[in-house]
Amino acid sequence: MPKSLFQKVWEAHTVRTLANGQTQLLIGTHLIHEVTSPQAFGMLRDLGLKVAMPNRTFATVDHIVPTDEVAEPYADPLADAMIKSLRRSCQEFGITFFDRATGKQGIVHVVGPEQGITQPGTTIACGDSHTSTHGAFGAIAFGIGTTQIRDVLATQTMALGRLKVRRINVTGRLGPGVYAKDVILHLIQTLGVNGGTGFAYEYGGDVFDRFSMEERMTVCNMSIEGGARVGYVNPDETTFAYLEGRPYSPKGAAWEAAVAGWRAVASDPGCAYDDVVTIRGEDIPPTVTWGINPGQAVGIDGCIPDPSKTTAVDEKASIEEALAYMKLKPGAPIKGTKIDVAFVGSCTNGRLSDFQEVARFLKGRRVAPGVKAIAVPGSQGVGVLCVSLGIDRLFRDAGFEWREAGCSMCLAMNPDKLVGDQICASSSNRNFKGRQGSPTGRTLLMSPLMVAAAAVTGRVADARAVFNVA
């Protein structure tokens, strides 16, 4: 019987079926960071337990680290205490920690792949909702809570209900100036922020076949924004080429054996899915959010919805709430919306290819007067590569602040925050109320090149026109 990748990986990691119908699932790789792990380590100490398989756990610091400050102690005493707590716990329990001094620190969902820790055919858990990023490699990867972190540390297993699988095909080709970020924003707009509830999303089709690993990671990263617990792409030659030679990838004969196994884990032709959705790549425009969830989005040539023109009570109330918070005019074009801040970075779009693509078009341009623009590499490794290629200098010459690696303004658990009701063109993943540090701050999600276009014009703009993208 043909099986999907989800079915194969799930079955291979099933320890047993519990009385409540959930599966006790072996977690192949456990990723931790400084925000959700301290309480879990405290629970272990209270129970007198050790970490069951410390060689399967990897730690980094990302959420709270200041991106404009390297020396410790940090100005923020809470941030300083959190990094020191994680450092002590990793030493105590024998866990590999990509601390800032290692040169390998960064956002957990950037570090795992670039180190070769993220591999096909395994289960990956982390105390962060965007763990779905790692599904780009053909892994079943998901975010977990603090008590589940405790369970994984103590037993290397956790209880989880089995998901349905929706296959999402994106066919044809994307137009010029349309990127992976536009694909996932369009999918969420089409299927809804709750459309994936109870599902794992398997992405495929012509567009995904041609995508780089970093593009696949961008889409899988935001699966959670569409309600899905998991998002993945079947492993292929692109996957193997990315992983070969990375620090934690298999070497020599073990590499050949690993690739053979990875090929076999891909979904079988003719396997059954619970649902199938097909989207034409040609129908996806550069996309921008206008509201307070990632599904409230519109193509760059579209207009902000008018609640008076919908008859659905819930939808009308949702639009009215969003417009009241965002202070946007119903029926107005999204293009031309004034911005105050531009942010390129995050676990969604803080990788080398994101900065390279912006750099292609940014040379000779300047950030508009009155706009604060920051660029934050997703890892120290990305930062080093950008420096070696002169990308950091190009951003600085354009008027961007170039920062150290971290989550930065994506969620603002660090000094990088909006002030008052500033509106930010952001390459990050969430536009919730207060997400970027100010309770009245406003976020417009878009691709990195669209952020750059907004930065140099001071307004939401079509990057294709601004940069003559063809």
N, C-alpha and C positions, 0 to 999 in steps of 0.2 A: 504494500500500500504506500503510495507516494506521501511524503511528509514535508511540512514546512520547516524552515530553520527553527522557528519558535518551538515547534513540537519536538524536534530532535534535541535541542539544547535543554529544554525543560525535562524531558525524560532522562537524559544523561545525568542531570543533576538532582533528580528526585531521590531523596533518602527514604521517604515513606509518605503515605497519605494519612493525615491526621483525622481524628474522630469528627471534627467539624467540617471535613471536606477540603480543608486547605492542604497544601503540599509543604512538607518540610524540605526545603531546598538548600542544597550545598551551594555556598557562595565561593566561586573560584577566585575572585579578586575583590578585596575590600579597600576602598579609598577613603581616607579621612582628612579632615581639616580642623582648624582651630575653633570653629563656632559650635558644631554639634557633637564633638567628641568628649570634651571635658567631663560632662555629666555622666557619660557612659563609662569612662574610666573610673569615675568616682563610685559608680554602682559596682564595678568589678572589685574595687578595693573593699567596699562594704561587705561584699559576699565572700571575700577571700579567694577570688578566682584569678586565674591567669588568662592571657590571650592564647587561645587554642592553637592557632597557626600564624605566628607573627610574620612568617615569610610570605604570607599571602596578603598582608596589610601594608599599605604605603600611605605616607602622610605628607602634606604640604601645608603652607600657610598662605591664604589668599584673600579672604573676605575682609579682614580688619587691618591688613598692613597698609600703612600710609604709602602712597606712590611717589611722594615728594620728600621722603625722609627715610634714610637707611640706618643710621646709627641708633642703637638702643642705649638707654631706655627711650621708648617712644613718648611723645608729648601726651598722648592719650593713655592714661594709666590702665584702662580696661584692655585696650589693645595690647599693651605691654604685658599685662598679666596673662592674657590668653595665649600669646605665643610662647611665653615661658612655661605655662602649664602643659601645652602640647609637647614642648621639647622635653620636659621632665618625664611625661608619660611614655613617650617613644623610647627614651633611654631605659626607663624602668622595665618596660615590657618587650624590649628588643625589636622595635618596629623601625623600618627604614623611614627616615624623615628628610625630605628635600627642603632643608632649612635655607634661609637666604644666603648663608655663607657658602653653600654648596655650588651655587651657580645653576642649580636645577629647579629652583623654586618658581612657582607660578600658580595660575588658576588650576585647580585639580583636574578639570576636564581638558586642559591643554597639556599639562604635564604627563598624564597617563599615556596618551597616544604618542607623544614625541619621545618618551622613554622606551616605547615598545612594550609597556606593561599591559596596555589594552590589546587583546588578541581575540580572534574569531572563536566562536564555538564555546564561549565560557559565560558564566554569570558574573555580573559586576554590580556591586552595591556601594552606595555612598550616601552620607547624610546631607544630600543636596538634590533638589528636584531635577536639576539639569543633567543628572547622571545618564539620562537617555542619550546624551551626546555619543557615548561609547558604542552605541548600537550601530554606528556607521561602519564598524569593523565586522559586523556579523556576530555581535555579542548581545545577550539579553541583559540590559543594563537599566537600573532603576534607582530612584531615590528612596531613602528610608528615614525613619525618625530615630530619636535618641535611644529609646528602649530597644529598637531593632538593632541599632549599632552595638549596644551592649550584648545582645544575643549573638550577633555575628562575631564579635570579639571573643566571646566566651565559648562558642560552639562551632563557629564557621558555617552555621546554618541559620535559617529563619523561616517563619511560616508565611505563606503567601497563597492567595487564591489564584487559580489558573485564569489566564486571559483569553479572550477571543482574538482572532487575527483578521485585520483588514488589510488587504493589498491595495496600495495606492500607486497607480501607474501614471507617470507624467511622460506623455508621448511627444514626438516631434523635436523641435528645437526652441530654445529661448531666444528672444530677440536681442539685439545689441543693447547693452546697458541694463539688462535684466539678470539678476543674480540669484544664488541659492536663498538669500534672505527674502527675496520677493516671492520665491516659490513657496516657502513655508508660511509667510504672511497671507498669501493668496489661498493656500489650503485651509488655514485656520478661518479665514474670512468665509470660505465656501462651506466648510463642514461644521463650523461653530466651535466655541471654546469648550463645549461639553460633548462635542461630536465623537470624541475618542474614548469616552468613559467606558471602562471595562475592556478596552482593546489594546492590543499591541499593533502598531502600524508597521507594515513591511513596505518599504519604498522601492520602486523599480520603474522600468520603462527606459526609453531612449535617453532622456535627460539625465537620469541617475547613472546609467551606464557610462555616460561621458563625463560625469562629475569627477573632480578630484576628491581625495579623501577629506580635505578641508571643507569642501563644499558639502559633502555628505554629512560631515559633522555639524555644520550649521543647521541643516534641516532636522536631523535627529535631535539636536539640542532643544529645539522648540516644540517637539512632539508633546511635551507635557502641557504647553500652552494651549494645545488643541484637545486636552482632556485625556490623551493616551498615556498609559503608564510607561510604555516602551515604544521606541521607534528604532528600526534597524534596516540595514541594506545588506543583501547577500554578499559575502566576500568573493572577490574576483582578482584578476591580475593587478588591478590598481591597488587593491588592499595589500597584496603580497609585496609589491614593489615599494610601497610606503614603509612597511615593517622591516624589510630586510636590512640588516646591519645595525639596527637600533640597539641600545644598551641591554635591554631585557628580552630582546627577540632571541629565539633559538639560533644556535650556530652549527655550521658543518652539517653532518648527517642528520642531526636533530632538526635542522631547518627543513630539509627535504621531507622528513616524516611529518613535520608540523603542517607544511603546505598541503600535503596529501590529505591530511585530516581536515584541514580548513576547507578544501574544495568539497569534501564529502558532506560538510555540515550545511551547505547552501540548500535552499528549498528545492525539492524535486520537481521536475516538470509534471504538470497534471495534479499537483497537490491541491487539496481543498482549502478554501478560505471561507471565513464566516461572512465576509463582505468584500466587494471589489469596487473601487472607484477609479475612474479614468479622467484625467485632466489633460487638455492640450497645452503643450508648452507655449505655443504661439499666442495663446489667450491670456498669458500672464504678463501684466504690465509692471513697471516699477511701482511699488506699493508702499503706502504710508499709513500709519495708524492716526486716527483723529480723536479716539476716545480713551477709555480707562480700562480696556482689556485688549489683548492682541487681535481679537476677532473684529474689533471696531476699526476697520481699515478700508482704504479706498485706493484705486489706481491714481497715479499722479495727475491724470487729466480729469479726475472725478470731483464730486462735490460732497461737502459734509451733509449728512442726512438731515432731513427736516421732519421732526416728530409729528407734525400736523398732517403729514402725508402718509402715515401708516395707520392701519386700523387695528393692528394687534396691540392689545393693552400692555402686555409685558414688554414688548419691543419698544413701544412709545415711551414707557417709563424709563427704560434703560438708556435710550437716546437722550431724553431730557436730563437725566442724572449726569451723563457724560458731558453734555454740552454746558451744563451749569458749572461743572468742575473745570472743564477745559477753557471756558470763556470764549468759545468759538461760535460763529454765527451760522445758524442752520441755512443750508442751501448755498453757502459760499464755497468757492473753489478751495481745495486744500492747498493748491499751488499759490504761493504768495504769502502764506502764513508766516509772520515774523518770528524769528527765533532769537534767543539770548545766549544759548550754550550749544556747542557741538561736541559730541563724544564719540570717538572711535576706539573700540576695545570690547572687553567682556569675553565670556566663554563661548559666545555665539559668533563673534566677529573680531577676535583679537589675535588671529594667527598671521603668520608671515604673508600668506597670499592676500589677505585682506589689506595689509599695509602696502604690499607691492602694487595692487590694483589701484589704490588711491594715488600712490606715488606716480603712476603712469600719467596721470592727468593733472596733478596738483602743481607740478613744476611751473614756476613763473606766476603763480596765482598768490593772492593774499587774502587772509581772513578779513571779512568785512568789519569796519569800525563798530565797536560796541558788542561784538561777539567774542565770548570766551571759548576757545577751542582747545581740547586736550586729546592726546593720543596715548594710549596705555597698552603696551604689549602684554599678551596673555601669559607670557612666561619670561624668565631671564634668558632662556635659549632663543626665543623669538626676538628679544631685545638685542642680543648680541648679533644675530644675523642681520637685523635691520641696520645696526651701526656699521657692520662690515660692508653693507651694500649702499651706504650713504642715505638710507631712507629716513633715518632720524633727522639728519641735517636738512633734508628737503622739507620735512614737516615743520621743523623750526623756522626755516626761511620763510615759510608760508604764514607763520604766525601762530602755529599750534604750540602748546606746551607738550614736551615729550617727557613721559613719566617712567618710573620703575614699574615692574610687573605687579599686577594685582587685579582684584575685581573692580576696584575704583568706583566710578559713578554708576555702575549697573545697579547696585543696591545701596550704596552710600553707608555701609557700616564702617566707614573710614572718613577722613576729612574731605573727600571729594563729594560735595553735596550741592544741590541747587539751593538758591536763596529766594525766599518769598515765592512769588508765582512765576518765576522764570520758566521759560519754555525751552526744552532741550531736544535737538535733533540727535537721536541716539542709535547706535548700532547694536544696542543690547537687546534683551529679550522680554522685558516686562514694562508696561506703561500703567501700572496700577496707581491709585491715589497715593501720593507720598513716597513712591518707590525710590526716587533719587534723592532722598534725604530731607526734603522740605515738605511739610504737610499740605502745602498748596502748590508745590512744584508740578510742572506739566511735562509729559514725555511724548514725543513722536518717534515711533520706531521706524527704521528704514535701513537700507543697505549702507555699507561704509561709503560707497561713492556718492550716494544721495546725501549722506551726512556732509561730505566734503563740498558738494554743490550748495547745500544750505549754509555752510560755514563761509564760503567765499561770496555769497550773494546776500547773506543776512536773512534769507527767507527760504521756505520750502520751495525747491526748484527741481525741474526735470534735469537730472544729470546728463541726459543724452544731449540736451540743447546747450547746457552750460559748458560742457567739455567736448562738444562735437563728437560724441560717441557714435560710431557707425560699424 
